[in-house]
């Protein structure tokens, strides 16, 4: 099996590659080769010294003419499409958001289609719960319409439609997974408007101050990086005949208010950690977040075998286990 990870320099891409290296295969099949692609060289390639399969980095902008064709030329059996311009940056830079999130995705899909000669890989597309727009019911079910209120959500929704069409035409075997906000993200903050959801947990556990730009009653849908990798692995190995024509799924997660996040931090790490959170309202972030969904009934994904955490406290503990070696700042 040959695997292509597009967006491999990102946090989820890195963790996916680490998981594949530990497993040595995917769905019971050994991995013969993995290509890690991004606009910068993915750290996972150099870090994987004892990798059980050959791996190479492919550095380039997949939205540029001819680049997607190079990535697909080796006919990977599984393509993980994780590359994206995230929410706040996509809103701030309209042209860049559409160039990467829409044009790049279409170029990738077209590169697969034009390969021809019976080539039909499994293609996993990471979408987002930003494809939904207010007004929302208390819990968004599988039948709720996609009507995004942001450019980022619109770009992802278009990608979902393309994925469905190319799949039903038999150009590839696609699975779209709408990721919750992945929390707690390790490392440095990115440009996502949702970044504070991670920072109010991550920084206090590291003994650092965190800024909270929204009110405590803001509720959102979360899953850990460990769960996100599990979603991708399952999407790559599941029986897609059960999907039918409905190729895009909302992933399970945990609904938590900011107050609930802070209380989970308190239960796990104590009052000192909570006291490192400083409230500093940001009207721009508040406006973006106000249009986001809060809670889902991800019944279809769960029935198809996708699994997430049961509580936000679980998510905090997973971050401590996976990123901090089981220890945190007192």
C-alpha positions as CSV (number, residue, x, y, z in Angstrom):
1,X,0.0,0.0,0.0
2,X,1.2,3.5,-0.9
3,X,-0.1,6.4,1.2
4,X,-0.1,10.2,0.6
5,X,-0.6,12.6,3.5
6,X,-1.3,16.1,2.2
7,X,-0.9,18.7,4.9
8,X,1.6,16.6,6.7
9,X,3.4,19.5,8.4
10,X,0.3,20.3,10.5
11,X,-0.3,18.9,13.9
12,X,-2.9,16.3,12.8
13,X,-0.8,15.3,9.8
14,X,2.2,14.7,12.1
15,X,0.3,12.7,14.5
16,X,-1.3,10.6,11.8
17,X,2.1,9.7,10.4
18,X,3.4,8.9,13.8
19,X,0.4,6.5,14.3
20,X,1.0,4.9,10.9
21,X,4.6,4.4,11.7
22,X,3.8,2.7,15.0
23,X,1.2,0.5,13.3
24,X,3.4,-0.2,10.3
25,X,0.3,-0.6,8.1
26,X,-3.3,0.4,7.5
27,X,-6.4,-1.8,7.7
28,X,-4.3,-5.0,7.9
29,X,-2.1,-4.1,4.9
30,X,1.5,-3.2,5.2
31,X,2.5,0.3,4.0
32,X,5.1,0.1,1.3
33,X,5.7,3.8,1.0
34,X,4.4,7.1,2.4
35,X,4.7,10.6,0.9
36,X,4.4,13.5,3.4
37,X,3.4,16.7,1.4
38,X,3.1,20.3,2.5
39,X,4.4,23.8,1.7
40,X,7.2,23.3,4.2
41,X,9.1,20.1,4.9
42,X,7.1,18.0,7.4
43,X,9.0,17.3,10.6
44,X,7.6,13.8,10.8
45,X,9.9,12.6,7.9
46,X,13.1,13.5,9.7
47,X,11.7,12.4,13.1
48,X,10.8,8.9,11.9
49,X,14.2,7.3,12.2
50,X,13.0,3.8,12.8
51,X,10.0,4.0,10.5
52,X,9.0,0.5,9.3
53,X,8.4,1.8,5.7
54,X,10.2,4.2,3.3
55,X,9.0,7.8,3.6
56,X,9.7,11.0,1.6
57,X,8.8,14.6,1.9
58,X,7.2,16.5,-1.0
59,X,7.5,20.3,-0.6
60,X,5.2,22.5,-2.7
61,X,1.9,24.3,-3.0
62,X,-0.6,21.7,-4.2
63,X,-2.9,24.5,-5.5
64,X,-0.2,25.5,-8.1
65,X,-0.6,24.1,-11.6
66,X,1.0,20.7,-12.0
67,X,1.7,20.2,-8.3
68,X,-1.2,17.9,-7.6
69,X,-0.4,15.8,-10.6
70,X,3.1,15.2,-9.2
71,X,1.7,14.0,-5.9
72,X,-0.7,11.6,-7.6
73,X,1.8,10.3,-10.2
74,X,2.8,7.4,-7.9
75,X,-0.8,6.3,-7.6
76,X,-1.2,6.2,-3.8
77,X,-3.8,3.8,-2.6
78,X,-4.9,6.1,0.2
79,X,-4.9,9.9,0.1
80,X,-5.4,11.9,3.3
81,X,-6.3,15.4,2.3
82,X,-5.6,17.5,5.4
83,X,-4.3,20.7,3.7
84,X,-6.3,23.8,4.4
85,X,-6.2,27.5,5.3
86,X,-7.8,27.6,8.7
87,X,-10.8,29.7,9.8
88,X,-9.5,33.1,10.9
89,X,-6.9,33.2,8.1
90,X,-9.5,32.2,5.5
91,X,-11.7,35.1,6.6
92,X,-8.8,37.6,6.7
93,X,-7.4,36.6,3.3
94,X,-10.4,35.8,0.9
95,X,-8.2,35.0,-2.1
96,X,-5.8,32.7,-0.2
97,X,-8.7,30.8,1.4
98,X,-10.4,30.0,-1.9
99,X,-7.1,29.3,-3.7
100,X,-6.1,26.6,-1.2
101,X,-9.3,25.3,0.2
102,X,-11.3,25.2,-3.1
103,X,-8.9,25.5,-6.0
104,X,-6.3,23.2,-4.4
105,X,-8.9,20.6,-3.6
106,X,-10.4,20.7,-7.1
107,X,-6.9,20.3,-8.6
108,X,-6.2,17.3,-6.4
109,X,-9.5,15.7,-7.3
110,X,-8.9,16.4,-11.0
111,X,-5.4,14.9,-10.8
112,X,-6.9,11.7,-9.5
113,X,-9.6,11.6,-12.1
114,X,-7.3,12.3,-15.0
115,X,-4.9,9.5,-14.0
116,X,-7.5,7.0,-15.3
117,X,-6.6,3.4,-16.2
118,X,-8.8,2.1,-13.4
119,X,-7.1,4.2,-10.7
120,X,-9.5,4.7,-7.8
121,X,-7.9,5.4,-4.4
122,X,-9.6,5.9,-1.0
123,X,-9.6,9.7,-0.4
124,X,-10.2,11.1,3.0
125,X,-11.2,14.8,3.0
126,X,-11.1,16.7,6.3
127,X,-14.0,19.0,6.3
128,X,-15.3,21.1,9.3
129,X,-18.4,21.7,11.4
130,X,-18.1,25.3,10.0
131,X,-20.2,24.0,7.1
132,X,-23.2,24.6,9.3
133,X,-24.7,28.0,9.9
134,X,-27.1,29.5,12.5
135,X,-29.9,29.4,13.5
136,X,-29.2,26.0,15.1
137,X,-31.3,23.5,17.0
138,X,-30.1,22.4,20.4
139,X,-28.3,19.4,18.8
140,X,-27.5,19.3,15.1
141,X,-28.5,16.0,13.6
142,X,-27.5,14.2,10.4
143,X,-30.3,15.8,8.4
144,X,-29.5,19.4,9.2
145,X,-28.7,21.5,6.1
146,X,-25.2,22.9,5.4
147,X,-25.6,26.7,5.1
148,X,-22.3,28.2,6.2
149,X,-22.0,31.8,7.4
150,X,-18.2,32.1,6.8
151,X,-16.0,31.9,3.7
152,X,-14.1,29.0,5.4
153,X,-17.3,27.1,6.0
154,X,-18.4,27.8,2.4
155,X,-15.1,26.5,1.0
156,X,-15.4,23.3,3.0
157,X,-19.0,22.8,2.0
158,X,-18.1,23.1,-1.7
159,X,-15.3,20.6,-1.1
160,X,-17.9,18.2,0.4
161,X,-20.1,18.5,-2.7
162,X,-17.1,17.8,-5.0
163,X,-16.1,14.8,-2.9
164,X,-19.6,13.4,-3.2
165,X,-19.8,13.9,-7.0
166,X,-16.4,12.5,-7.8
167,X,-17.1,9.5,-5.6
168,X,-20.5,8.7,-7.1
169,X,-18.9,9.1,-10.6
170,X,-16.3,6.5,-9.5
171,X,-13.2,8.7,-9.8
172,X,-12.2,7.8,-6.2
173,X,-13.7,6.3,-3.1
174,X,-14.2,9.4,-0.9
175,X,-15.0,9.9,2.7
176,X,-15.5,13.4,4.1
177,X,-15.1,13.9,7.9
178,X,-16.3,17.0,9.5
179,X,-13.9,17.5,12.4
180,X,-14.9,19.0,15.7
181,X,-12.5,21.7,17.0
182,X,-9.4,19.6,17.8
183,X,-8.5,20.3,21.4
184,X,-6.1,20.4,23.1
185,X,-3.7,21.2,20.3
186,X,0.0,20.9,21.3
187,X,2.7,23.3,20.3
188,X,2.2,26.9,19.3
189,X,-1.1,28.6,18.6
190,X,-2.2,28.6,14.9
191,X,-4.3,31.3,13.1
192,X,-7.6,29.5,13.7
193,X,-10.3,31.6,15.4
194,X,-10.8,28.5,17.6
195,X,-7.3,28.6,19.0
196,X,-8.2,29.9,22.4
197,X,-10.2,26.7,23.1
198,X,-6.8,24.9,23.3
199,X,-4.7,27.8,24.7
200,X,-6.8,28.1,27.9
201,X,-5.9,24.5,28.7
202,X,-2.4,24.1,27.1
203,X,-0.7,27.3,28.5
204,X,-1.9,26.9,32.1
205,X,-0.7,23.3,32.1
206,X,2.7,24.6,31.0
207,X,2.7,27.2,33.7
208,X,2.0,30.1,31.3
209,X,-0.8,32.7,31.1
210,X,-3.6,32.2,28.6
211,X,-5.9,34.8,27.1
212,X,-9.7,34.1,26.9
213,X,-11.4,36.3,24.3
214,X,-15.0,35.0,24.6
215,X,-17.6,34.7,27.4
216,X,-17.7,31.6,29.6
217,X,-21.1,30.5,28.3
218,X,-19.7,29.9,24.7
219,X,-20.3,26.2,23.9
220,X,-18.5,24.3,21.3
221,X,-17.9,20.7,19.9
222,X,-14.5,19.2,20.7
223,X,-12.4,16.1,20.1
224,X,-8.8,15.3,21.0
225,X,-5.9,15.0,18.5
226,X,-5.9,11.3,19.4
227,X,-9.5,11.0,18.4
228,X,-8.9,12.9,15.2
229,X,-6.2,10.4,14.1
230,X,-8.6,7.6,15.0
231,X,-11.3,9.2,12.7
232,X,-8.8,9.3,9.8
233,X,-7.7,5.7,10.3
234,X,-11.3,4.5,10.5
235,X,-12.3,6.5,7.4
236,X,-9.4,5.0,5.5
237,X,-10.3,1.4,6.4
238,X,-14.1,1.3,6.8
239,X,-16.6,-0.3,4.4
240,X,-17.7,2.6,2.3
241,X,-20.7,0.7,0.8
242,X,-22.5,1.6,4.1
243,X,-22.2,5.3,3.2
244,X,-24.1,5.1,0.0
245,X,-24.2,8.5,-1.7
246,X,-23.9,10.4,1.5
247,X,-20.2,10.6,1.8
248,X,-19.7,13.4,4.4
249,X,-20.1,12.7,8.1
250,X,-20.1,14.8,11.2
251,X,-17.7,13.3,13.7
252,X,-18.6,12.6,17.3
253,X,-17.2,14.8,20.0
254,X,-17.8,16.5,23.4
255,X,-20.0,19.5,23.8
256,X,-18.5,21.8,26.4
257,X,-18.9,25.4,27.4
258,X,-15.8,27.5,28.1
259,X,-16.9,27.3,31.8
260,X,-17.0,23.6,31.5
261,X,-13.5,23.5,30.0
262,X,-12.2,25.6,32.8
263,X,-13.9,23.3,35.4
264,X,-12.4,20.2,33.7
265,X,-9.0,21.9,34.0
266,X,-9.6,22.7,37.6
267,X,-10.5,19.0,38.4
268,X,-7.4,17.7,36.7
269,X,-4.8,20.4,37.5
270,X,-6.2,22.5,40.3
271,X,-6.9,26.2,41.0
272,X,-3.4,27.4,40.1
273,X,-3.8,26.4,36.5
274,X,-7.2,28.1,36.3
275,X,-5.8,31.3,37.7
276,X,-3.4,31.6,34.8
277,X,-6.4,32.3,32.5
278,X,-6.8,36.0,31.8
279,X,-10.1,37.4,30.2
280,X,-9.6,39.8,27.4
281,X,-12.7,40.2,25.2
282,X,-12.0,40.2,21.4
283,X,-15.1,41.4,19.4
284,X,-13.7,39.9,16.1
285,X,-13.3,36.4,17.6
286,X,-16.6,36.7,19.4
287,X,-18.4,37.5,16.1
288,X,-16.8,34.5,14.3
289,X,-17.6,32.1,17.2
290,X,-21.1,33.3,17.5
291,X,-21.9,31.8,14.1
292,X,-20.5,28.4,15.0
293,X,-22.6,25.3,16.0
294,X,-22.5,24.1,19.6
295,X,-23.7,20.5,19.9
296,X,-24.2,17.6,17.5
297,X,-26.1,14.4,17.5
298,X,-23.5,12.5,15.4
299,X,-25.5,9.3,15.4
300,X,-24.6,8.2,11.9
301,X,-20.9,8.4,12.4
302,X,-21.1,6.6,15.7
303,X,-23.1,3.8,14.1
304,X,-20.4,3.5,11.5
305,X,-17.8,3.0,14.1
306,X,-16.2,6.5,14.7
307,X,-15.3,7.0,18.4
308,X,-14.5,10.2,20.4
309,X,-14.1,11.0,24.1
310,X,-16.9,10.9,26.7
311,X,-16.0,14.2,28.5
312,X,-13.8,17.2,28.3
313,X,-12.0,16.0,31.4
314,X,-10.9,13.0,29.2
315,X,-9.6,15.4,26.6
316,X,-7.5,17.3,29.2
317,X,-6.0,14.0,30.5
318,X,-5.2,12.8,27.0
319,X,-3.2,16.0,26.4
320,X,-1.3,15.5,29.6
321,X,-0.5,11.8,28.7
322,X,0.3,12.4,25.0
323,X,2.1,15.8,25.2
324,X,3.4,16.4,28.7
325,X,4.6,12.9,29.7
326,X,2.0,12.7,32.4
327,X,3.2,15.9,34.2
328,X,2.1,19.5,34.3
329,X,2.9,22.8,36.0
330,X,1.6,23.0,39.6
